[in-house]
Every structure is written in structure tokens, then in C-alpha cells.
């Protein structure tokens, strides 16, 4: 392993709790547990760090959009030694003999089952002391910077059950119940990942004397077997693909890394997201075919791909439309933190009108099939006309409204002549197909002055009622 690499650590905690939350899709909630001025609560860097973990969570959740639950994670930042970041999913403390029955996150996502109460479902710890991170999702890590998003996706994947839950430091001993000391709860309970651990020939590390009893001597031998390219060490035998994937089993056991990652020593696996170590610079940010196969095998049969939703699609429904514009309107003036960080298109820390206008003019998908709407286009059909947009605006003049479709073009919550009327008049007769041009389309339209007079009359009539 390159000396400049830093180990990625996965661990599986034994006593965390979870919150059951009815959500329309899979989401993350992060509890920032650092003391004031530390880590995610650092006075100058804390906001950017929180925004980065929130964005990573949203991007990761897109791969599990078929599921509906909220995952609660405790996060902290400090000095974690030679690790970039570590993560663990909680285990229920109630004995359940078998594979994957005690994993809190996995059961919550797949079965909607709340195994252990009202605290966190898992934990993430980040090294902010000795690691330089690139937190901008659109920037390439350079020099000694590490890829925040690749690392966060890697750790979230572990928390979802990608990795062995067998507890070992390479020693063999029995427990009072007669089962293996590698068993997290001493009751024959193992992670879903563990049932697929084999040697290079596909022979399981579990023997037949008990449904979930580890063959300890074979397991210890394979755990430090070396390079999988030569047929050594542990393998994940995938029932969904019929393939066996080499796992990281260096001859010197590495706590938290051995047995829970794809094999860094096997050149055929280079560039994978789920390797044990990472180098500075850009790293994998998506699931490989191997990752998706393993996730399917441990139960996530509808796993998709990590990545941002369609830019500007804030409700993640597959399009950028009036619903997304209205979400902006409801958040103008808010601090761009947490889930609202996606609305801050100019990265100035605030959700502002200029962000809203950029969203409308460059990302909104209009009903005529063109991306990018005119600012005066109330109904987002790709053109601005009197009969459609003008009459809608007049009907709402002077009213407090909550959506663009009611005529609120400047996102201030009220339809006015000076605010919304002038935006409409400025785009009258234009279509988004020629939005870059100031020329007026051939469709007959009243002049700007005439329309403004029309709008003003509409306002005066409404005020007389």
C-alpha cells in the first residue's frame, strides 16, 4: 500500500438507537455532536463542513430512492489518527440467531422495522485534524487534498451493511455460550455480509454444526491470507452474479479494514469505491457493478447509483418544474445550510433572489421541451403572452400568493405592478427558444406600454372592490 495513502476504517457499533420517521423517500438526518468550536461546529469552517455532509447524504440517498425512511446519524470531527473517516451502523442488542437480523439501518431501510428505540441509527467520525479535505463537490481535489464525497459515500455504504461484523483481532477463544468470540452478541447473530464469506473456491467460513457458527480456525487463516489475485484470503461469493470478489486480507491484520473492503492488493480491483485506503486527489464516487452486486446480495435489491439528483430538482421527482420554483419562493432569505445548501447557486451562504432567477433561467424545464425559462413566463410554457401570463398576473394583483403560477415572478410573496408586472412586460412576446436574443417574436402582442397600462387598470379595478 502506498505510504501516502490513509486507511479507511469501518466499524460496527453495538448499542445505538434509531428514530422511526415517515418520509417520502430515503433521507438522512445528522446530529452534530461536537463541542462548540470543534469539528462540525468550528466557528469558521463548521458551516461548510455541515453543508458537505448534508450534500453527500442527499447524493448517497439517491441510490436508494426506492426505499422510504429517515436514517439518523451522529457525526463528529476531530483527530482520528491514520483514518480519513470512519462509520458504523448500529446493532440491536436483542439476540437474533441468524444473518443480518440485528443490523439497525439495514432492517430500517428494508423492513421499516425500528429495532432499538429513539437515538441514532449509526455514527460517522471525520478526521479534520490531519487531513485536508476538498469540500466543493464541483472541484477536483489537488495536492494533498482528499476527496470528501468519495470518502463519505464509502463510509455510508459501510453503515448500510457493506462489511463484516465479525469481531476479531486475529485471536481464537470461546465464549460462555459455546459459540464463537467473533459473534458480536455471542448468540449466533451475524451481519448479512458475513454469510457470503468464503475462500477462493467458494467454501463458506461457517461450518454445518450450527446454522450460524463460524469455523474459527479457517476464518483466522483466511483473514490474513494475503493477495486475492493469487487465490488467497477471504472472498465475497455473490449469489446474484455467481462471481467471487477478493476482500482485503493483508498478512498483517488491520482492525476495521481487514475483511470489510475489496482487496487493495489485487490490481484488477484498482479504482473501486470500496477499497480499504485512498490517496489524495479524485477518487471513485459511484458504485461499481461489484458494489451493486454485493448490496443486492445483502438485501438492497433496488439499489441505484450515487449522485446528485437532476440539478434544480429539489423534490427529487425527476423534473425541474413549478414545484421546485415554489420551493425556492418559500425559502428566499434563508441561510443556505442543511438541505437548503442546494439552493445556494452562487455559494454566498444565503438563498437569494439571484439564486432563484438563475434556477428559473437555466434549470427549469418548460412544457415546450426547452430547459431554461424566461423570467416573465408565469406558466412555464416557454413563452410570455398576454392571454396566458398577462391575465394570470392581473387576476392576482395586490394579493399575497405562494407560487409562481399565481404571478409571483420576483419571489416576494406579493403580486405587484412594479415588481412582477415589469418582469412580465420585459419578456412579452419572447420565447425561451430565442431567449438569448432581445428580438420580439412574430406573434402579434400589444406593446409594453399598452400592457403596462392594462396591468395598472387591472390593479386599480381590483382595489375598488
LINNORUR-V998807 format. One record per helix or strand of 2 or more residues. SS is the DSSP state (helix for helix, strand for strand). FROM is the first residue (numbers start at 1). TO is the last residue. If there is no record, write none. Layout:
ss=SS from=FROM to=TO
ss=SS from=FROM to=TO
This chain:
ss=strand from=6 to=10
ss=strand from=27 to=32
ss=helix from=39 to=41
ss=helix from=46 to=64
ss=strand from=70 to=78
ss=strand from=83 to=89
ss=strand from=98 to=99
ss=helix from=104 to=111
ss=strand from=122 to=127
ss=strand from=132 to=134
ss=strand from=145 to=147
ss=helix from=148 to=159
ss=strand from=189 to=190
ss=helix from=192 to=196
ss=strand from=197 to=198
ss=helix from=216 to=223
ss=helix from=228 to=230
ss=strand from=235 to=237
ss=strand from=244 to=247
ss=helix from=267 to=269
ss=strand from=277 to=278
ss=helix from=289 to=297
ss=helix from=322 to=329
ss=helix from=338 to=343
ss=helix from=353 to=362
ss=helix from=386 to=396
ss=helix from=404 to=406
ss=helix from=417 to=426
ss=helix from=432 to=434
ss=helix from=448 to=464
